[in-house]
Amino acid sequence: GISTITDFSVADDSLIVLRDVGSLSVPVITVTDDGADALIRLDGTEVTRVVGGAGTVFASDIQVLTGVGVGFLDPTA
C-alpha cells in the first residue's frame, strides 16, 4: 500500500521520494488534494497521502532521489 504521513509540517519537514536505482526515465511528481489530504503520485502511481496537507503540499516541495533504500530513520525515536 501507500505510505501515510500524519504530522507533516512544511516549515519543519522534508518530503523525499526514493526511486529504484534502475529507473531511467525523468520522474513526474504530482500532488492533488483529496478532501483535507494531499495525494502524492510518482509517474501517476499514488505513493503517499499527507493527512491535512491539502493546499500546503506542492510538487516543488518534493525531492526525488535515486538509490537503494536501506531503512528509514525516525528522528523522534
All heavy atoms as TSV, in Angstrom:
chain	resi	resn	atom	element	x	y	z
A	1	GLY	N	N	0.815	-1.179	0.000
A	1	GLY	CA	C	0.000	0.000	0.000
A	1	GLY	C	C	0.864	1.251	0.000
A	1	GLY	O	O	2.087	1.192	-0.038
A	2	ILE	N	N	0.201	2.366	0.057
A	2	ILE	CA	C	0.905	3.640	0.064
A	2	ILE	C	C	1.278	4.033	1.484
A	2	ILE	O	O	0.722	3.519	2.437
A	2	ILE	CB	C	0.049	4.745	-0.585
A	2	ILE	CG1	C	-1.166	5.064	0.277
A	2	ILE	CG2	C	-0.357	4.366	-1.988
A	2	ILE	CD1	C	-1.861	6.339	-0.092
A	3	SER	N	N	2.212	4.959	1.594
A	3	SER	CA	C	2.567	5.457	2.920
A	3	SER	C	C	1.605	6.578	3.297
A	3	SER	O	O	1.012	7.227	2.432
A	3	SER	CB	C	4.005	5.959	2.949
A	3	SER	OG	O	4.155	7.071	2.085
A	4	THR	N	N	1.439	6.794	4.589
A	4	THR	CA	C	0.595	7.867	5.099
A	4	THR	C	C	1.409	8.690	6.078
A	4	THR	O	O	2.010	8.147	7.010
A	4	THR	CB	C	-0.655	7.311	5.806
A	4	THR	OG1	O	-1.396	6.517	4.872
A	4	THR	CG2	C	-1.537	8.433	6.323
A	5	ILE	N	N	1.435	9.993	5.842
A	5	ILE	CA	C	2.142	10.914	6.730
A	5	ILE	C	C	1.083	11.678	7.508
A	5	ILE	O	O	0.210	12.321	6.915
A	5	ILE	CB	C	3.036	11.872	5.926
A	5	ILE	CG1	C	4.075	11.078	5.140
A	5	ILE	CG2	C	3.688	12.904	6.848
A	5	ILE	CD1	C	4.868	11.889	4.142
A	6	THR	N	N	1.159	11.614	8.830
A	6	THR	CA	C	0.095	12.209	9.649
A	6	THR	C	C	0.506	13.487	10.363
A	6	THR	O	O	-0.348	14.156	10.933
A	6	THR	CB	C	-0.386	11.200	10.714
A	6	THR	OG1	O	0.730	10.810	11.530
A	6	THR	CG2	C	-1.005	9.976	10.047
A	7	ASP	N	N	1.789	13.834	10.345
A	7	ASP	CA	C	2.221	15.004	11.116
A	7	ASP	C	C	3.199	15.878	10.339
A	7	ASP	O	O	4.159	16.390	10.889
A	7	ASP	CB	C	2.828	14.569	12.442
A	7	ASP	CG	C	4.060	13.682	12.262
A	7	ASP	OD1	O	4.315	13.237	11.127
A	7	ASP	OD2	O	4.756	13.443	13.246
A	8	PHE	N	N	2.939	16.074	9.037
A	8	PHE	CA	C	3.847	16.841	8.191
A	8	PHE	C	C	3.696	18.334	8.442
A	8	PHE	O	O	2.598	18.863	8.544
A	8	PHE	CB	C	3.572	16.551	6.714
A	8	PHE	CG	C	4.470	17.328	5.789
A	8	PHE	CD1	C	5.803	16.980	5.660
A	8	PHE	CD2	C	3.988	18.407	5.083
A	8	PHE	CE1	C	6.646	17.702	4.823
A	8	PHE	CE2	C	4.812	19.125	4.228
A	8	PHE	CZ	C	6.151	18.775	4.105
A	9	SER	N	N	4.826	19.016	8.548
A	9	SER	CA	C	4.871	20.466	8.688
A	9	SER	C	C	5.799	21.019	7.610
A	9	SER	O	O	6.981	20.665	7.573
A	9	SER	CB	C	5.407	20.860	10.068
A	9	SER	OG	O	5.753	22.231	10.090
A	10	VAL	N	N	5.271	21.874	6.730
A	10	VAL	CA	C	6.084	22.450	5.645
A	10	VAL	C	C	7.298	23.178	6.220
A	10	VAL	O	O	8.383	23.135	5.646
A	10	VAL	CB	C	5.228	23.398	4.775
A	10	VAL	CG1	C	6.079	24.121	3.755
A	10	VAL	CG2	C	4.124	22.621	4.082
A	11	ALA	N	N	7.139	23.809	7.368
A	11	ALA	CA	C	8.221	24.587	7.975
A	11	ALA	C	C	9.326	23.708	8.559
A	11	ALA	O	O	10.488	24.115	8.610
A	11	ALA	CB	C	7.665	25.496	9.063
A	12	ASP	N	N	8.975	22.490	8.983
A	12	ASP	CA	C	9.929	21.669	9.729
A	12	ASP	C	C	10.386	20.388	9.036
A	12	ASP	O	O	11.399	19.805	9.422
A	12	ASP	CB	C	9.324	21.260	11.074
A	12	ASP	CG	C	9.005	22.455	11.944
A	12	ASP	OD1	O	9.785	23.426	11.943
A	12	ASP	OD2	O	7.953	22.423	12.621
A	13	ASP	N	N	9.630	19.916	8.042
A	13	ASP	CA	C	9.882	18.599	7.465
A	13	ASP	C	C	10.233	18.683	5.982
A	13	ASP	O	O	9.999	19.699	5.339
A	13	ASP	CB	C	8.647	17.709	7.632
A	13	ASP	CG	C	8.288	17.494	9.087
A	13	ASP	OD1	O	9.204	17.267	9.893
A	13	ASP	OD2	O	7.089	17.549	9.415
A	14	SER	N	N	10.758	17.590	5.449
A	14	SER	CA	C	11.068	17.458	4.021
A	14	SER	C	C	10.355	16.230	3.483
A	14	SER	O	O	10.163	15.247	4.193
A	14	SER	CB	C	12.566	17.276	3.796
A	14	SER	OG	O	13.286	18.382	4.250
A	15	LEU	N	N	9.980	16.288	2.209
A	15	LEU	CA	C	9.387	15.137	1.539
A	15	LEU	C	C	10.369	14.632	0.494
A	15	LEU	O	O	10.834	15.393	-0.353
A	15	LEU	CB	C	8.073	15.530	0.863
A	15	LEU	CG	C	6.939	15.900	1.817
A	15	LEU	CD1	C	5.787	16.517	1.045
A	15	LEU	CD2	C	6.474	14.665	2.572
A	16	ILE	N	N	10.682	13.346	0.565
A	16	ILE	CA	C	11.632	12.734	-0.364
A	16	ILE	C	C	11.003	11.457	-0.902
A	16	ILE	O	O	10.505	10.638	-0.137
A	16	ILE	CB	C	12.958	12.397	0.336
A	16	ILE	CG1	C	13.606	13.665	0.876
A	16	ILE	CG2	C	13.895	11.658	-0.611
A	16	ILE	CD1	C	14.795	13.424	1.771
A	17	VAL	N	N	11.040	11.310	-2.227
A	17	VAL	CA	C	10.608	10.067	-2.861
A	17	VAL	C	C	11.869	9.367	-3.344
A	17	VAL	O	O	12.683	9.952	-4.052
A	17	VAL	CB	C	9.655	10.348	-4.047
A	17	VAL	CG1	C	9.345	9.067	-4.792
A	17	VAL	CG2	C	8.374	11.004	-3.548
A	18	LEU	N	N	12.032	8.117	-2.931
A	18	LEU	CA	C	13.204	7.329	-3.321
A	18	LEU	C	C	12.811	6.400	-4.456
A	18	LEU	O	O	11.906	5.583	-4.320
A	18	LEU	CB	C	13.714	6.510	-2.133
A	18	LEU	CG	C	14.958	5.675	-2.357
A	18	LEU	CD1	C	16.139	6.573	-2.719
A	18	LEU	CD2	C	15.263	4.858	-1.119
A	19	ARG	N	N	13.481	6.562	-5.601
A	19	ARG	CA	C	13.224	5.736	-6.779
A	19	ARG	C	C	14.261	4.627	-6.873
A	19	ARG	O	O	15.381	4.768	-6.414
A	19	ARG	CB	C	13.308	6.582	-8.051
A	19	ARG	CG	C	12.303	7.676	-8.103
A	19	ARG	CD	C	12.426	8.470	-9.369
A	19	ARG	NE	N	11.965	7.636	-10.479
A	19	ARG	CZ	C	12.461	7.693	-11.693
A	19	ARG	NH1	N	13.438	8.506	-11.984
A	19	ARG	NH2	N	11.988	6.926	-12.647
A	20	ASP	N	N	13.868	3.569	-7.554
A	20	ASP	CA	C	14.761	2.446	-7.798
A	20	ASP	C	C	15.970	2.904	-8.614
A	20	ASP	O	O	15.840	3.705	-9.540
A	20	ASP	CB	C	14.011	1.346	-8.541
A	20	ASP	CG	C	14.873	0.137	-8.822
A	20	ASP	OD1	O	15.680	-0.226	-7.943
A	20	ASP	OD2	O	14.750	-0.427	-9.911
A	21	VAL	N	N	17.121	2.394	-8.289
A	21	VAL	CA	C	18.362	2.774	-8.964
A	21	VAL	C	C	18.308	2.449	-10.461
A	21	VAL	O	O	18.993	3.082	-11.251
A	21	VAL	CB	C	19.584	2.119	-8.273
A	21	VAL	CG1	C	19.647	0.626	-8.573
A	21	VAL	CG2	C	20.859	2.811	-8.642
A	22	GLY	N	N	17.476	1.512	-10.883
A	22	GLY	CA	C	17.369	1.140	-12.287
A	22	GLY	C	C	16.458	2.031	-13.110
A	22	GLY	O	O	16.340	1.857	-14.317
A	23	SER	N	N	15.800	2.994	-12.488
A	23	SER	CA	C	14.874	3.872	-13.207
A	23	SER	C	C	15.642	4.824	-14.106
A	23	SER	O	O	16.540	5.526	-13.656
A	23	SER	CB	C	14.030	4.678	-12.221
A	23	SER	OG	O	13.244	3.827	-11.442
A	24	LEU	N	N	15.286	4.860	-15.374
A	24	LEU	CA	C	15.986	5.701	-16.329
A	24	LEU	C	C	15.180	6.927	-16.743
A	24	LEU	O	O	15.738	7.911	-17.214
A	24	LEU	CB	C	16.344	4.885	-17.582
A	24	LEU	CG	C	17.256	3.685	-17.338
A	24	LEU	CD1	C	17.464	2.916	-18.630
A	24	LEU	CD2	C	18.589	4.122	-16.749
A	25	SER	N	N	13.870	6.886	-16.589
A	25	SER	CA	C	13.033	7.992	-17.037
A	25	SER	C	C	13.077	9.162	-16.051
A	25	SER	O	O	13.412	8.994	-14.887
A	25	SER	CB	C	11.584	7.525	-17.204
A	25	SER	OG	O	11.066	7.132	-15.948
A	26	VAL	N	N	12.731	10.333	-16.551
A	26	VAL	CA	C	12.624	11.511	-15.695
A	26	VAL	C	C	11.320	11.372	-14.915
A	26	VAL	O	O	10.253	11.194	-15.511
A	26	VAL	CB	C	12.620	12.801	-16.538
A	26	VAL	CG1	C	12.402	14.012	-15.660
A	26	VAL	CG2	C	13.915	12.926	-17.331
A	27	PRO	N	N	11.369	11.439	-13.592
A	27	PRO	CA	C	10.161	11.213	-12.796
A	27	PRO	C	C	9.177	12.373	-12.913
A	27	PRO	O	O	9.574	13.524	-13.064
A	27	PRO	CB	C	10.700	11.113	-11.364
A	27	PRO	CG	C	11.943	11.931	-11.384
A	27	PRO	CD	C	12.532	11.738	-12.756
A	28	VAL	N	N	7.900	12.030	-12.838
A	28	VAL	CA	C	6.852	13.038	-12.824
A	28	VAL	C	C	6.154	12.948	-11.475
A	28	VAL	O	O	5.536	11.935	-11.151
A	28	VAL	CB	C	5.840	12.818	-13.967
A	28	VAL	CG1	C	4.706	13.821	-13.874
A	28	VAL	CG2	C	6.543	12.902	-15.317
A	29	ILE	N	N	6.292	13.998	-10.685
A	29	ILE	CA	C	5.639	14.078	-9.376
A	29	ILE	C	C	4.426	14.985	-9.507
A	29	ILE	O	O	4.531	16.097	-10.035
A	29	ILE	CB	C	6.590	14.675	-8.311
A	29	ILE	CG1	C	7.780	13.749	-8.067
A	29	ILE	CG2	C	5.857	14.977	-7.014
A	29	ILE	CD1	C	7.467	12.523	-7.263
A	30	THR	N	N	3.276	14.517	-9.028
A	30	THR	CA	C	2.086	15.350	-8.982
A	30	THR	C	C	1.497	15.297	-7.587
A	30	THR	O	O	1.648	14.298	-6.870
A	30	THR	CB	C	1.021	14.899	-9.999
A	30	THR	OG1	O	0.714	13.523	-9.765
A	30	THR	CG2	C	1.504	15.091	-11.430
A	31	VAL	N	N	0.860	16.390	-7.197
A	31	VAL	CA	C	0.181	16.467	-5.907
A	31	VAL	C	C	-1.229	16.958	-6.168
A	31	VAL	O	O	-1.426	17.976	-6.838
A	31	VAL	CB	C	0.907	17.426	-4.942
A	31	VAL	CG1	C	0.150	17.524	-3.618
A	31	VAL	CG2	C	2.346	16.979	-4.697
A	32	THR	N	N	-2.205	16.217	-5.670
A	32	THR	CA	C	-3.600	16.630	-5.786
A	32	THR	C	C	-4.240	16.595	-4.411
A	32	THR	O	O	-3.815	15.830	-3.532
A	32	THR	CB	C	-4.392	15.710	-6.734
A	32	THR	OG1	O	-4.270	14.359	-6.293
A	32	THR	CG2	C	-3.880	15.821	-8.163
A	33	ASP	N	N	-5.239	17.443	-4.234
A	33	ASP	CA	C	-5.966	17.461	-2.972
A	33	ASP	C	C	-7.084	16.431	-3.011
A	33	ASP	O	O	-7.742	16.243	-4.032
A	33	ASP	CB	C	-6.553	18.852	-2.712
A	33	ASP	CG	C	-5.477	19.897	-2.455
A	33	ASP	OD1	O	-4.329	19.517	-2.188
A	33	ASP	OD2	O	-5.804	21.100	-2.521
A	34	ASP	N	N	-7.273	15.747	-1.885
A	34	ASP	CA	C	-8.362	14.785	-1.714
A	34	ASP	C	C	-9.012	15.108	-0.377
A	34	ASP	O	O	-8.549	14.639	0.667
A	34	ASP	CB	C	-7.817	13.359	-1.750
A	34	ASP	CG	C	-8.903	12.307	-1.604
A	34	ASP	OD1	O	-10.047	12.573	-2.017
A	34	ASP	OD2	O	-8.604	11.220	-1.077
A	35	GLY	N	N	-10.021	15.964	-0.411
A	35	GLY	CA	C	-10.594	16.458	0.840
A	35	GLY	C	C	-9.546	17.299	1.541
A	35	GLY	O	O	-8.961	18.196	0.939
A	36	ALA	N	N	-9.255	16.998	2.798
A	36	ALA	CA	C	-8.263	17.747	3.570
A	36	ALA	C	C	-6.842	17.235	3.356
A	36	ALA	O	O	-5.890	17.851	3.814
A	36	ALA	CB	C	-8.604	17.676	5.056
A	37	ASP	N	N	-6.701	16.119	2.645
A	37	ASP	CA	C	-5.397	15.486	2.465
A	37	ASP	C	C	-4.774	15.837	1.116
A	37	ASP	O	O	-5.462	16.254	0.185
A	37	ASP	CB	C	-5.527	13.964	2.560
A	37	ASP	CG	C	-6.089	13.498	3.893
A	37	ASP	OD1	O	-6.072	14.297	4.859
A	37	ASP	OD2	O	-6.542	12.351	3.958
A	38	ALA	N	N	-3.471	15.631	1.012
A	38	ALA	CA	C	-2.750	15.767	-0.255
A	38	ALA	C	C	-2.298	14.377	-0.683
A	38	ALA	O	O	-1.796	13.598	0.139
A	38	ALA	CB	C	-1.543	16.682	-0.096
A	39	LEU	N	N	-2.484	14.057	-1.961
A	39	LEU	CA	C	-2.035	12.788	-2.511
A	39	LEU	C	C	-0.835	13.043	-3.397
A	39	LEU	O	O	-0.889	13.874	-4.299
A	39	LEU	CB	C	-3.144	12.130	-3.326
A	39	LEU	CG	C	-4.425	11.801	-2.572
A	39	LEU	CD1	C	-5.452	11.201	-3.529
A	39	LEU	CD2	C	-4.146	10.858	-1.422
A	40	ILE	N	N	0.252	12.329	-3.137
A	40	ILE	CA	C	1.473	12.458	-3.924
A	40	ILE	C	C	1.561	11.254	-4.844
A	40	ILE	O	O	1.436	10.104	-4.402
A	40	ILE	CB	C	2.711	12.527	-3.016
A	40	ILE	CG1	C	2.615	13.743	-2.097
A	40	ILE	CG2	C	3.989	12.566	-3.854
A	40	ILE	CD1	C	3.693	13.802	-1.038
A	41	ARG	N	N	1.761	11.544	-6.139
A	41	ARG	CA	C	1.892	10.477	-7.137
A	41	ARG	C	C	3.251	10.579	-7.810
A	41	ARG	O	O	3.734	11.675	-8.078
A	41	ARG	CB	C	0.787	10.593	-8.175
A	41	ARG	CG	C	-0.575	10.229	-7.628
A	41	ARG	CD	C	-1.650	10.316	-8.711
A	41	ARG	NE	N	-2.921	9.824	-8.234
A	41	ARG	CZ	C	-3.812	10.576	-7.589
A	41	ARG	NH1	N	-3.564	11.848	-7.354
A	41	ARG	NH2	N	-4.946	10.046	-7.175
A	42	LEU	N	N	3.831	9.413	-8.078
A	42	LEU	CA	C	5.066	9.302	-8.837
A	42	LEU	C	C	4.728	8.589	-10.134
A	42	LEU	O	O	4.247	7.443	-10.099
A	42	LEU	CB	C	6.126	8.520	-8.051
A	42	LEU	CG	C	7.405	8.169	-8.791
A	42	LEU	CD1	C	8.180	9.434	-9.171
A	42	LEU	CD2	C	8.276	7.253	-7.948
A	43	ASP	N	N	4.913	9.272	-11.246
A	43	ASP	CA	C	4.587	8.706	-12.559
A	43	ASP	C	C	3.161	8.156	-12.596
A	43	ASP	O	O	2.894	7.098	-13.157
A	43	ASP	CB	C	5.595	7.629	-12.959
A	43	ASP	CG	C	7.000	8.188	-13.114
A	43	ASP	OD1	O	7.139	9.374	-13.477
A	43	ASP	OD2	O	7.969	7.447	-12.871
A	44	GLY	N	N	2.234	8.875	-11.963
A	44	GLY	CA	C	0.823	8.510	-11.990
A	44	GLY	C	C	0.387	7.525	-10.926
A	44	GLY	O	O	-0.802	7.279	-10.752
A	45	THR	N	N	1.331	6.952	-10.187
A	45	THR	CA	C	1.003	5.983	-9.142
A	45	THR	C	C	1.043	6.659	-7.782
A	45	THR	O	O	2.044	7.277	-7.420
A	45	THR	CB	C	2.010	4.804	-9.160
A	45	THR	OG1	O	1.964	4.175	-10.432
A	45	THR	CG2	C	1.683	3.795	-8.074
A	46	GLU	N	N	-0.063	6.538	-7.044
A	46	GLU	CA	C	-0.124	7.149	-5.718
A	46	GLU	C	C	0.888	6.475	-4.801
A	46	GLU	O	O	0.916	5.247	-4.676
A	46	GLU	CB	C	-1.536	6.988	-5.151
A	46	GLU	CG	C	-1.767	7.765	-3.890
A	46	GLU	CD	C	-3.214	7.682	-3.434
A	46	GLU	OE1	O	-4.132	7.791	-4.274
A	46	GLU	OE2	O	-3.413	7.500	-2.225
A	47	VAL	N	N	1.738	7.299	-4.160
A	47	VAL	CA	C	2.766	6.743	-3.276
A	47	VAL	C	C	2.611	7.201	-1.830
A	47	VAL	O	O	3.058	6.511	-0.923
A	47	VAL	CB	C	4.196	7.068	-3.783
A	47	VAL	CG1	C	4.474	6.343	-5.083
A	47	VAL	CG2	C	4.419	8.551	-3.939
A	48	THR	N	N	1.985	8.367	-1.616
A	48	THR	CA	C	1.879	8.891	-0.256
A	48	THR	C	C	0.628	9.739	-0.093
A	48	THR	O	O	0.260	10.499	-0.984
A	48	THR	CB	C	3.101	9.762	0.097
A	48	THR	OG1	O	4.283	8.983	-0.040
A	48	THR	CG2	C	3.040	10.295	1.513
A	49	ARG	N	N	0.013	9.638	1.072
A	49	ARG	CA	C	-1.080	10.514	1.478
A	49	ARG	C	C	-0.559	11.359	2.639
A	49	ARG	O	O	-0.035	10.821	3.620
A	49	ARG	CB	C	-2.295	9.709	1.925
A	49	ARG	CG	C	-3.430	10.568	2.511
A	49	ARG	CD	C	-4.630	9.727	2.886
A	49	ARG	NE	N	-5.256	9.165	1.704
A	49	ARG	CZ	C	-6.222	9.763	0.994
A	49	ARG	NH1	N	-6.663	10.946	1.359
A	49	ARG	NH2	N	-6.730	9.159	-0.065
A	50	VAL	N	N	-0.688	12.677	2.516
A	50	VAL	CA	C	-0.298	13.581	3.598
A	50	VAL	C	C	-1.584	14.073	4.253
A	50	VAL	O	O	-2.320	14.886	3.685
A	50	VAL	CB	C	0.550	14.766	3.086
A	50	VAL	CG1	C	0.965	15.658	4.252
A	50	VAL	CG2	C	1.768	14.264	2.323
A	51	VAL	N	N	-1.869	13.548	5.433
A	51	VAL	CA	C	-3.096	13.894	6.148
A	51	VAL	C	C	-3.055	15.382	6.517
A	51	VAL	O	O	-2.078	15.864	7.091
A	51	VAL	CB	C	-3.258	13.017	7.409
A	51	VAL	CG1	C	-4.460	13.445	8.227
A	51	VAL	CG2	C	-3.366	11.547	7.014
A	52	GLY	N	N	-4.111	16.110	6.136
A	52	GLY	CA	C	-4.192	17.540	6.428
A	52	GLY	C	C	-3.324	18.393	5.520
A	52	GLY	O	O	-3.167	19.582	5.756
A	53	GLY	N	N	-2.772	17.804	4.453
A	53	GLY	CA	C	-1.829	18.521	3.597
A	53	GLY	C	C	-2.434	19.253	2.409
A	53	GLY	O	O	-1.710	19.878	1.639
A	54	ALA	N	N	-3.743	19.199	2.246
A	54	ALA	CA	C	-4.379	19.862	1.098
A	54	ALA	C	C	-4.053	21.353	1.101
A	54	ALA	O	O	-4.139	22.015	2.125
A	54	ALA	CB	C	-5.890	19.662	1.136
A	55	GLY	N	N	-3.636	21.841	-0.060
A	55	GLY	CA	C	-3.339	23.258	-0.208
A	55	GLY	C	C	-2.018	23.708	0.371
A	55	GLY	O	O	-1.656	24.870	0.259
A	56	THR	N	N	-1.274	22.781	0.995
A	56	THR	CA	C	0.012	23.158	1.602
A	56	THR	C	C	1.189	22.375	1.035
A	56	THR	O	O	2.330	22.767	1.239
A	56	THR	CB	C	-0.002	22.971	3.131
A	56	THR	OG1	O	-0.188	21.596	3.444
A	56	THR	CG2	C	-1.101	23.791	3.786
A	57	VAL	N	N	0.925	21.266	0.360
A	57	VAL	CA	C	1.986	20.438	-0.214
A	57	VAL	C	C	1.938	20.600	-1.735
A	57	VAL	O	O	0.880	20.453	-2.354
A	57	VAL	CB	C	1.811	18.951	0.162
A	57	VAL	CG1	C	2.871	18.102	-0.513
A	57	VAL	CG2	C	1.862	18.767	1.668
A	58	PHE	N	N	3.091	20.895	-2.336
A	58	PHE	CA	C	3.186	21.097	-3.772
A	58	PHE	C	C	4.311	20.230	-4.333
A	58	PHE	O	O	5.249	19.878	-3.609
A	58	PHE	CB	C	3.454	22.575	-4.087
A	58	PHE	CG	C	2.385	23.473	-3.526
A	58	PHE	CD1	C	2.562	24.097	-2.291
A	58	PHE	CD2	C	1.196	23.670	-4.213
A	58	PHE	CE1	C	1.569	24.905	-1.761
A	58	PHE	CE2	C	0.207	24.483	-3.681
A	58	PHE	CZ	C	0.383	25.103	-2.457
A	59	ALA	N	N	4.225	19.896	-5.600
A	59	ALA	CA	C	5.244	19.049	-6.232
A	59	ALA	C	C	6.634	19.651	-6.068
A	59	ALA	O	O	7.612	18.921	-5.910
A	59	ALA	CB	C	4.915	18.837	-7.707
A	60	SER	N	N	6.730	20.961	-6.065
A	60	SER	CA	C	8.038	21.618	-5.921
A	60	SER	C	C	8.643	21.417	-4.525
A	60	SER	O	O	9.830	21.660	-4.329
A	60	SER	CB	C	7.910	23.106	-6.229
A	60	SER	OG	O	6.973	23.713	-5.362
A	61	ASP	N	N	7.845	20.958	-3.569
A	61	ASP	CA	C	8.328	20.688	-2.209
A	61	ASP	C	C	9.006	19.326	-2.086
A	61	ASP	O	O	9.588	19.011	-1.060
A	61	ASP	CB	C	7.164	20.699	-1.199
A	61	ASP	CG	C	6.471	22.032	-1.093
A	61	ASP	OD1	O	7.153	23.070	-1.228
A	61	ASP	OD2	O	5.245	22.041	-0.874
A	62	ILE	N	N	8.908	18.503	-3.129
A	62	ILE	CA	C	9.311	17.096	-3.036
A	62	ILE	C	C	10.612	16.851	-3.787
A	62	ILE	O	O	10.735	17.200	-4.955
A	62	ILE	CB	C	8.202	16.195	-3.597
A	62	ILE	CG1	C	6.906	16.451	-2.812
A	62	ILE	CG2	C	8.609	14.729	-3.526
A	62	ILE	CD1	C	5.681	15.867	-3.461
A	63	GLN	N	N	11.569	16.256	-3.100
A	63	GLN	CA	C	12.828	15.841	-3.725
A	63	GLN	C	C	12.684	14.407	-4.209
A	63	GLN	O	O	12.088	13.576	-3.527
A	63	GLN	CB	C	13.974	15.864	-2.718
A	63	GLN	CG	C	14.444	17.197	-2.296
A	63	GLN	CD	C	15.672	17.044	-1.386
A	63	GLN	OE1	O	16.375	16.039	-1.396
A	63	GLN	NE2	N	15.912	18.048	-0.586
A	64	VAL	N	N	13.238	14.127	-5.373
A	64	VAL	CA	C	13.269	12.757	-5.876
A	64	VAL	C	C	14.724	12.316	-5.905
A	64	VAL	O	O	15.564	12.950	-6.531
A	64	VAL	CB	C	12.650	12.653	-7.285
A	64	VAL	CG1	C	12.730	11.214	-7.782
A	64	VAL	CG2	C	11.211	13.143	-7.276
A	65	LEU	N	N	15.006	11.240	-5.187
A	65	LEU	CA	C	16.354	10.677	-5.145
A	65	LEU	C	C	16.327	9.284	-5.744
A	65	LEU	O	O	15.326	8.567	-5.633
A	65	LEU	CB	C	16.865	10.601	-3.707
A	65	LEU	CG	C	16.920	11.922	-2.930
A	65	LEU	CD1	C	17.387	11.667	-1.503
A	65	LEU	CD2	C	17.833	12.905	-3.617
A	66	THR	N	N	17.407	8.901	-6.371
A	66	THR	CA	C	17.532	7.558	-6.935
A	66	THR	C	C	18.572	6.806	-6.118
A	66	THR	O	O	19.652	7.319	-5.863
A	66	THR	CB	C	17.972	7.628	-8.411
A	66	THR	OG1	O	17.006	8.381	-9.134
A	66	THR	CG2	C	18.082	6.242	-9.005
A	67	GLY	N	N	18.220	5.624	-5.692
A	67	GLY	CA	C	19.160	4.843	-4.903
A	67	GLY	C	C	18.512	3.594	-4.361
A	67	GLY	O	O	17.424	3.219	-4.758
A	68	VAL	N	N	19.178	2.990	-3.438
A	68	VAL	CA	C	18.704	1.765	-2.817
A	68	VAL	C	C	18.320	2.090	-1.385
A	68	VAL	O	O	19.135	2.605	-0.617
A	68	VAL	CB	C	19.800	0.681	-2.841
A	68	VAL	CG1	C	19.322	-0.570	-2.136
A	68	VAL	CG2	C	20.211	0.379	-4.272
A	69	GLY	N	N	17.069	1.835	-1.036
A	69	GLY	CA	C	16.619	2.074	0.325
A	69	GLY	C	C	17.221	1.064	1.277
A	69	GLY	O	O	17.155	-0.134	1.039
A	70	VAL	N	N	17.830	1.525	2.344
A	70	VAL	CA	C	18.437	0.616	3.318
A	70	VAL	C	C	17.754	0.673	4.668
A	70	VAL	O	O	18.189	0.065	5.613
A	70	VAL	CB	C	19.954	0.919	3.483
A	70	VAL	CG1	C	20.690	0.585	2.200
A	70	VAL	CG2	C	20.183	2.350	3.884
A	71	GLY	N	N	16.699	1.452	4.750
A	71	GLY	CA	C	15.987	1.602	6.011
A	71	GLY	C	C	15.636	3.047	6.227
A	71	GLY	O	O	16.079	3.931	5.502
A	72	PHE	N	N	14.809	3.292	7.191
A	72	PHE	CA	C	14.380	4.645	7.488
A	72	PHE	C	C	14.789	5.020	8.901
A	72	PHE	O	O	14.785	4.192	9.795
A	72	PHE	CB	C	12.858	4.750	7.344
A	72	PHE	CG	C	12.409	4.516	5.939
A	72	PHE	CD1	C	11.972	3.269	5.523
A	72	PHE	CD2	C	12.426	5.558	5.020
A	72	PHE	CE1	C	11.565	3.051	4.221
A	72	PHE	CE2	C	12.021	5.351	3.715
A	72	PHE	CZ	C	11.583	4.109	3.318
A	73	LEU	N	N	15.121	6.269	9.072
A	73	LEU	CA	C	15.483	6.771	10.394
A	73	LEU	C	C	14.337	7.585	10.943
A	73	LEU	O	O	13.770	8.420	10.260
A	73	LEU	CB	C	16.720	7.679	10.293
A	73	LEU	CG	C	17.988	7.010	9.768
A	73	LEU	CD1	C	19.099	8.059	9.648
A	73	LEU	CD2	C	18.422	5.894	10.687
A	74	ASP	N	N	13.978	7.333	12.172
A	74	ASP	CA	C	12.934	8.098	12.847
A	74	ASP	C	C	13.638	9.027	13.832
A	74	ASP	O	O	14.156	8.584	14.842
A	74	ASP	CB	C	11.974	7.171	13.581
A	74	ASP	CG	C	10.841	7.925	14.258
A	74	ASP	OD1	O	10.881	9.181	14.297
A	74	ASP	OD2	O	9.930	7.264	14.758
A	75	PRO	N	N	13.662	10.341	13.524
A	75	PRO	CA	C	14.397	11.274	14.387
A	75	PRO	C	C	13.785	11.421	15.775
A	75	PRO	O	O	14.417	11.939	16.670
A	75	PRO	CB	C	14.351	12.588	13.614
A	75	PRO	CG	C	13.172	12.474	12.726
A	75	PRO	CD	C	13.042	11.004	12.397
A	76	THR	N	N	12.556	10.919	15.952
A	76	THR	CA	C	11.932	11.038	17.270
A	76	THR	C	C	12.144	9.810	18.132
A	76	THR	O	O	11.741	9.766	19.273
A	76	THR	CB	C	10.414	11.284	17.114
A	76	THR	OG1	O	9.818	10.150	16.462
A	76	THR	CG2	C	10.145	12.552	16.323
A	77	ALA	N	N	12.769	8.771	17.539
A	77	ALA	CA	C	12.950	7.510	18.290
A	77	ALA	C	C	14.142	7.613	19.215
A	77	ALA	O	O	15.047	8.331	19.047
A	77	ALA	CB	C	13.140	6.360	17.329
